[in-house]
Amino acid sequence: MSAPCIGLALGSGGARGWCHIGVLRALDELGVKPALVAGCSMGALVGVAWAADKLDALEDWVRALTPAKFVGLMDIRLGSGGLVDAREIENLLKTLGIPDRIEDLPRPFAAVATDMETGRELWFQDGPTYAAVRGSAGIPGVMSPIRHQGHWLLDGGLTNPVPVSTARALGSEITIAVNPDAKPHGRIWQPKPATSAEAWAASKLPVEWQKALNLNPEAKGAPGKPNYFDVLTAAIDVMTDQIRRSRLAGEPPHVLLNMAFTDLTILELHRGAEAIEMGYRITLAHAALIKEVCGGTS
């Protein structure tokens, strides 16, 4: 009897989603070899790199990302439906050497996005790779929606934050799901002092934007009232948490890895090393369960 097909469902979470890299590293150490991946938002970005055998290159890029480099990726586009156009995501995929068509990937892959017109989820299992991943990772209020295959795309986390159903549709018989947005202490948001990285990012925005978004580049001490990014992050977390609970109740994976971030926001992409370590640690903590469920697959 052949071994069951193991699939990955990598969830949304912005910067927290870098944890998927650590998860994949740990699974490899445990001898667990998934055959396919369904990704949503950051899960789509990491998932496509893994499906293309380019995870090493992506991890090198993530670990080298600094606050200054992150700001350099912000292609501000006023009136575009978001703060940034984020076409650098597509450029990154090209630089990593990822095939430009999904069907040319070495492993089956699907990206989950949301149709802005109908509110329905969309699965991209073939066709252009870069636009599908960019559309899946279109955080509302931050990244402008893009037009792809006749649809204006929003972040897949709005409809299927941890795409277990997509992995099963691809052929997964045992599904390992990763939720970067778990709330270990039940708190969606809590005030914290502004960091030097956040102050740096704020200082690079136009002055009128800083005022409109309640950003103060000089504030590096005690927390003040919530600013634009605080509100946006909390709103997205509240919404996706409710959707995720509902979807996972009806479509439970065989293994669910909940991350335990307490202060990493969706936009702190320069903190990738922390997220990778979290994914690695949480996965190894569930090693016994994973090996039991996956039957020692190697």
FENWOMO-V626555 format. One record per pair of residues at least 4 apart in sequence whose C-alpha atoms are under 8 Angstrom apart, sorted by the first residue. I is the first residue (numbers start at 1). J is the second residue. D is the distance in Angstrom with one decimal. If there is no record, write none. Layout:
((I/J/D) (I/J/D))
This chain:
((3/297/7.2) (4/173/5.9) (4/174/6.8) (4/294/8.0) (5/34/7.2) (5/35/6.3) (5/171/7.1) (5/172/5.4) (5/173/5.1) (5/174/6.3) (6/33/7.2) (6/34/4.7) (6/35/5.7) (6/36/7.1) (6/172/5.4) (6/173/6.0) (6/174/4.8) (6/175/5.8) (6/176/7.5) (6/294/7.5) (7/34/5.3) (7/35/5.8) (7/36/4.9) (7/37/5.6) (7/38/7.8) (7/167/6.0) (7/168/7.5) (7/171/7.6) (7/172/4.7) (7/173/7.1) (7/174/6.2) (7/175/4.9) (7/176/6.3) (8/34/6.7) (8/36/6.3) (8/37/4.6) (8/38/6.1) (8/39/8.0) (8/164/7.8) (8/167/6.4) (8/172/7.9) (8/175/5.7) (8/176/5.1) (8/177/5.9) (8/178/7.9) (9/37/6.1) (9/38/5.0) (9/39/5.9) (9/43/7.9) (9/162/6.0) (9/163/5.3) (9/164/5.3) (9/166/7.7) (9/167/5.9) (9/175/6.9) (9/176/6.2) (9/177/4.5) (9/178/6.3) (10/20/6.9) (10/37/7.4) (10/38/6.3) (10/39/4.8) (10/40/6.3) (10/43/4.5) (10/44/7.1) (10/47/7.0) (10/162/6.0) (10/163/6.9) (10/177/6.0) (10/178/5.2) (10/179/7.1) (11/17/7.2) (11/39/6.2) (11/40/5.2) (11/41/7.0) (11/42/7.1) (11/43/5.0) (11/44/8.0) (11/157/7.6) (11/161/5.3) (11/162/4.1) (11/163/6.6) (11/177/7.5) (11/178/5.8) (11/179/5.3) (11/180/6.4) (12/17/6.3) (12/39/7.9) (12/40/5.2) (12/41/4.9) (12/42/5.4) (12/43/5.6) (12/156/7.6) (12/157/5.6) (12/161/5.4) (12/162/6.7) (12/179/7.3) (12/180/6.7) (12/181/7.4) (13/17/5.0) (13/41/7.3) (13/42/6.4) (13/43/7.9) (13/179/7.9) (13/180/5.5) (13/181/5.7) (13/266/6.0) (14/18/7.9) (14/41/7.2) (14/42/5.7) (14/139/7.9) (14/265/7.7) (14/266/4.2) (14/267/6.2) (14/269/7.5) (15/42/7.5) (15/264/7.5) (15/265/6.8) (15/266/4.7) (15/267/5.7) (15/268/5.6) (15/269/4.6) (15/270/7.9) (15/271/7.4) (15/272/6.9) (15/275/7.6) (16/180/5.6) (16/181/7.2) (16/261/7.6) (16/264/6.7) (16/265/7.2) (16/266/6.1) (16/269/8.0) (16/272/7.8) (16/275/5.8) (17/42/5.2) (17/43/6.1) (17/46/8.0) (17/180/5.6) (17/275/7.3) (18/22/7.6) (18/42/7.2) (18/46/7.3) (18/62/8.0) (18/272/5.8) (18/275/5.4) (18/276/5.7) (19/23/6.4) (19/180/6.9) (19/272/7.7) (19/275/4.5) (19/276/4.3) (19/277/7.0) (19/278/6.1) (19/279/4.3) (19/280/7.4) (20/24/6.2) (20/43/6.9) (20/46/6.6) (20/178/7.3) (20/276/6.9) (20/279/6.0) (21/25/6.3) (21/46/6.8) (21/55/7.5) (21/59/7.1) (21/276/5.7) (21/279/7.0) (21/280/7.8) (22/26/6.2) (22/275/7.6) (22/276/4.3) (22/277/5.9) (22/278/7.0) (22/279/4.4) (22/280/4.1) (22/281/7.7) (23/27/6.2) (23/276/7.6) (23/279/4.7) (23/280/4.9) (23/282/7.7) (23/283/5.7) (24/28/6.2) (24/280/7.7) (25/29/6.5) (25/280/6.6) (26/30/6.3) (26/280/5.3) (26/281/7.9) (26/283/6.2) (26/284/6.3) (27/31/6.3) (27/32/5.2) (27/33/7.2) (27/283/7.3) (28/32/5.7) (28/33/6.5) (30/287/7.2) (30/291/7.6) (31/296/7.2) (31/297/6.5) (31/298/4.7) (32/291/7.7) (32/294/7.3) (32/296/7.0) (32/297/5.4) (32/298/5.4) (33/297/6.7) (33/298/5.9) (35/107/6.6) (35/108/7.4) (36/51/7.3) (36/107/5.8) (36/108/4.9) (36/109/6.0) (36/167/7.4) (36/170/7.4) (36/172/7.3) (37/47/6.1) (37/48/8.0) (37/51/7.2) (37/107/7.9) (37/108/6.5) (37/109/5.0) (37/110/6.7) (37/167/6.3) (38/43/7.8) (38/44/7.0) (38/47/7.0) (38/109/5.7) (38/110/4.8) (38/111/6.0) (38/112/7.5) (38/163/6.3) (38/164/7.6) (38/166/6.0) (38/167/5.1) (38/170/7.9) (39/43/4.4) (39/44/3.8) (39/45/7.4) (39/46/7.8) (39/47/5.7) (39/48/7.8) (39/109/7.7) (39/110/6.3) (39/111/5.1) (39/112/6.3) (39/162/7.7) (39/163/6.6) (40/44/4.8) (40/111/5.9) (40/112/5.0) (40/113/7.0) (40/136/6.0) (40/137/7.1) (40/155/7.7) (40/156/5.4) (40/157/6.3) (40/160/7.4) (40/161/6.3) (40/162/6.8) (40/163/6.7) (41/45/6.7) (41/111/7.9) (41/112/7.4) (41/113/7.6) (41/133/7.3) (41/135/8.0) (41/136/4.7) (41/137/3.7) (41/138/7.1) (41/139/7.9) (41/155/6.0) (41/156/5.8) (41/157/6.5) (42/46/6.3) (42/136/8.0) (42/137/6.0) (43/47/5.6) (44/48/5.9) (44/110/7.6) (44/111/5.4) (44/112/7.4) (44/133/5.9) (44/136/6.8) (44/137/7.4) (45/49/6.5) (45/133/6.1) (45/137/7.7) (46/50/6.3) (46/55/7.4) (46/58/7.7) (47/51/6.1) (47/109/7.5) (48/52/6.0) (48/98/7.8) (48/109/6.7) (48/133/7.9) (49/53/6.2) (49/54/4.9) (49/55/5.1) (49/58/6.8) (49/93/7.9) (49/98/6.9) (50/54/5.8) (50/55/5.0) (51/105/6.2) (51/106/6.1) (51/107/4.9) (51/108/6.9) (51/109/6.5) (52/98/5.9) (52/99/7.3) (52/105/5.3) (52/106/5.7) (52/107/7.0) (53/106/7.5) (54/58/6.4) (54/96/6.7) (54/97/7.4) (54/98/7.1) (55/59/6.1) (56/60/6.3) (57/61/6.3) (57/96/6.3) (58/62/6.2) (58/96/6.9) (59/63/6.1) (60/64/6.2) (61/65/6.3) (62/269/8.0) (62/270/7.3) (62/272/5.8) (62/273/7.6) (63/270/7.7) (63/272/6.0) (63/273/5.8) (65/69/5.9) (65/70/6.5) (65/269/7.6) (65/270/5.2) (65/272/7.8) (66/70/6.0) (66/270/5.1) (67/71/6.2) (67/197/5.6) (67/200/7.2) (67/201/7.2) (67/270/5.7) (68/72/6.4) (68/200/7.6) (68/201/7.8) (69/73/6.6) (70/74/7.0) (70/269/7.2) (70/270/6.7) (71/201/5.9) (71/204/7.2) (73/86/7.5) (73/88/6.4) (74/84/5.9) (74/85/7.8) (74/86/6.8) (75/84/5.2) (75/85/5.8) (75/86/6.3) (75/87/7.7) (75/88/7.9) (76/83/5.8) (76/84/4.3) (76/85/6.4) (77/82/7.3) (77/83/6.3) (77/84/5.5) (77/85/6.0) (78/82/7.5) (78/83/6.8) (78/84/7.9) (80/84/7.8) (80/85/7.1) (80/144/5.7) (80/145/7.9) (81/141/7.3) (81/143/7.4) (81/144/4.7) (81/145/6.6) (82/140/7.0) (82/141/5.1) (82/142/4.8) (82/143/4.6) (82/144/4.0) (82/145/7.4) (83/141/6.7) (83/142/4.9) (83/143/5.9) (83/144/6.9) (84/142/6.1) (84/143/5.0) (84/144/6.2) (85/143/5.6) (85/144/5.2) (85/145/8.0) (86/134/7.7) (86/143/6.1) (86/144/7.5) (87/91/6.6) (87/134/7.4) (88/92/6.0) (89/93/6.4) (89/130/7.8) (89/134/6.2) (90/94/6.4) (90/130/5.1) (90/131/6.8) (90/133/7.9) (90/134/6.4) (91/95/6.2) (92/96/6.2) (93/97/6.5) (93/98/5.6) (93/130/6.6) (94/98/5.9) (94/99/7.7) (94/100/7.6) (94/130/7.8) (98/105/7.8) (99/104/6.2) (99/105/6.3) (99/129/7.1) (100/104/7.7) (100/128/5.7) (100/129/5.1) (100/130/6.4) (101/105/7.3) (101/126/6.7) (101/127/5.2) (101/128/4.5) (101/129/4.8) (101/130/7.9) (102/109/7.0) (102/110/8.0) (102/125/6.4) (102/126/4.7) (102/127/5.6) (102/128/6.2) (102/129/5.0) (103/108/7.6) (103/125/7.3) (103/126/5.2) (103/127/6.9) (105/109/7.6) (108/125/7.8) (108/170/7.3) (109/125/6.1) (109/170/7.9) (110/123/6.2) (110/124/5.3) (110/125/4.5) (110/126/7.8) (110/166/7.3) (110/167/7.9) (110/170/7.9) (111/123/5.7) (111/124/5.2) (111/125/6.8) (111/132/6.4) (111/133/6.1) (111/136/6.3) (112/121/6.7) (112/122/5.7) (112/123/4.8) (112/124/6.5) (112/136/5.6) (112/156/5.0) (112/160/7.3) (112/163/7.4) (112/166/7.9) (113/121/5.8) (113/122/5.2) (113/123/6.6) (113/124/8.0) (113/132/7.8) (113/135/6.2) (113/136/4.2) (113/137/7.6) (113/153/6.2) (113/154/6.1) (113/155/5.4) (113/156/3.7) (113/157/7.4) (113/159/7.8) (114/119/6.1) (114/120/5.7) (114/121/4.5) (114/122/5.7) (114/136/7.3) (114/153/5.5) (114/154/4.9) (114/155/5.8) (114/156/5.0) (114/157/7.9) (114/158/6.7) (114/159/6.4) (115/119/5.2) (115/120/5.4) (115/121/6.1) (115/122/6.6) (115/151/6.1) (115/152/6.0) (115/153/5.1) (115/154/6.3) (116/120/7.8) (116/151/7.4) (116/152/5.5) (116/153/5.7) (116/154/5.9) (117/151/7.6) (117/152/7.0) (119/159/7.7) (120/159/7.0) (121/156/6.9) (121/159/5.7) (121/160/7.1) (122/156/7.9) (123/166/7.5) (124/132/6.4) (128/132/6.5) (129/133/6.3) (130/134/6.1) (131/135/5.9) (131/146/7.9) (131/148/6.6) (132/136/6.2) (132/148/7.3) (133/137/6.3) (134/138/6.4) (134/146/7.9) (135/145/6.8) (135/146/6.1) (135/148/7.7) (135/153/5.2) (135/154/6.1) (135/155/6.4) (135/156/8.0) (136/153/7.1) (136/154/6.6) (136/155/4.8) (136/156/5.0) (136/157/8.0) (137/154/7.5) (137/155/5.0) (137/156/6.9) (138/142/7.6) (138/143/5.2) (138/144/6.6) (138/145/6.1) (138/153/7.3) (138/154/5.1) (138/155/4.3) (138/156/7.8) (139/143/5.4) (139/144/7.9) (139/154/6.9) (139/155/5.2) (140/144/7.2) (140/145/7.7) (140/154/6.6) (140/155/6.7) (141/232/7.3) (145/152/6.0) (145/153/5.3) (145/154/5.6) (146/152/5.5) (146/153/5.5) (146/154/7.7) (147/151/5.4) (147/152/4.5) (147/153/6.3) (148/152/6.4) (148/153/7.0) (154/158/7.7) (156/160/6.0) (156/161/6.4) (157/161/3.9) (157/162/7.5) (157/240/6.4) (158/239/7.6) (158/240/6.2) (158/243/7.6) (159/240/8.0) (159/243/7.0) (160/243/7.2) (160/244/6.9) (160/247/7.2) (161/240/6.5) (161/243/7.3) (161/244/5.8) (162/177/6.8) (162/178/7.0) (162/179/6.4) (162/244/6.7) (162/248/7.8) (163/167/6.5) (163/177/7.9) (164/168/6.3) (164/175/7.0) (164/177/6.7) (164/248/7.7) (164/251/6.6) (164/252/7.3) (164/253/6.3) (165/169/6.2) (165/251/6.5) (166/170/6.3) (167/171/6.6) (167/172/5.6) (167/175/7.1) (168/172/4.5) (168/173/6.7) (168/175/7.4) (174/253/7.6) (174/254/6.0) (174/293/7.7) (174/294/7.1) (175/253/5.3) (175/254/5.4) (175/255/6.6) (176/253/6.2) (176/254/6.1) (176/255/4.8) (176/256/6.1) (176/257/7.6) (177/253/6.1) (177/254/7.8) (177/255/6.1) (177/256/4.8) (177/257/6.1) (178/256/5.9) (178/257/4.8) (178/258/6.2) (178/259/7.7) (179/256/7.3) (179/257/6.1) (179/258/5.0) (179/259/6.2) (180/258/6.4) (180/259/5.1) (180/260/7.8) (180/261/7.9) (181/237/7.4) (181/241/7.6) (181/258/7.5) (181/259/6.7) (181/260/7.9) (181/261/7.6) (182/241/8.0) (182/258/5.5) (182/259/5.6) (182/260/6.2) (182/261/7.4) (183/187/6.3) (183/188/6.8) (183/260/6.6) (183/261/7.3) (183/262/7.4) (184/260/5.6) (184/261/7.5) (184/262/7.5) (185/262/7.9) (188/234/6.1) (188/237/6.6) (188/238/6.8) (189/230/7.8) (189/234/5.9) (191/223/6.0) (191/224/7.7) (191/226/7.6) (192/222/7.3) (192/223/5.3) (193/220/6.3) (193/221/5.3) (193/222/4.9) (193/223/4.4) (193/224/8.0) (194/198/6.3) (194/199/6.8) (194/219/6.3) (194/220/4.7) (194/221/6.1) (194/222/7.3) (194/223/6.4) (195/199/6.2) (195/220/5.7) (195/221/7.9) (196/200/6.0) (196/220/6.3) (197/201/6.3) (198/202/6.2) (198/217/7.7) (199/203/6.1) (199/216/7.1) (199/217/4.4) (199/218/6.7) (199/219/7.0) (199/220/6.9) (200/204/6.6) (200/217/6.7) (201/205/7.0) (201/217/8.0) (202/210/6.6) (202/215/6.2) (202/216/6.9) (202/217/5.4) (203/210/7.7) (203/216/7.9) (203/217/5.2) (205/209/6.2) (205/210/6.4) (206/210/6.4) (207/211/6.4) (208/212/6.1) (209/213/5.9) (210/214/6.0) (210/215/4.8) (210/216/6.6) (211/215/6.2) (211/216/7.8) (213/227/6.2) (213/228/5.0) (213/229/7.8) (214/227/5.1) (214/228/6.4) (215/227/6.3) (215/228/7.6) (226/230/5.4) (226/231/6.3) (227/231/6.3) (228/232/6.1) (229/233/5.9) (230/234/6.1) (231/235/6.0) (232/236/6.2) (233/237/6.1) (233/265/7.0) (233/266/6.7) (234/238/6.1) (235/239/6.2) (236/240/6.0) (237/241/5.8) (238/242/6.5) (239/243/6.4) (240/244/5.8) (241/245/6.2) (242/246/6.4) (243/247/6.2) (244/248/5.9) (245/249/6.1) (246/250/6.7) (247/251/5.9) (247/252/7.9) (248/252/4.8) (248/253/7.4) (254/293/7.2) (255/289/7.7) (255/290/6.8) (255/293/7.7) (257/282/7.0) (257/283/6.8) (257/286/7.9) (258/282/7.7) (259/278/6.9) (259/279/6.8) (259/282/6.7) (260/278/7.5) (261/278/7.9) (264/268/6.7) (271/275/6.8) (272/276/6.1) (273/277/6.2) (274/278/6.3) (275/279/6.3) (276/280/6.3) (277/281/6.0) (278/282/6.0) (279/283/6.1) (280/284/6.3) (281/285/6.2) (282/286/6.6) (283/287/6.4) (286/290/6.2) (287/291/6.1) (288/292/6.1) (289/293/6.1) (290/294/5.9) (291/295/5.6) (291/296/5.1) (291/297/7.6) (292/296/6.9))
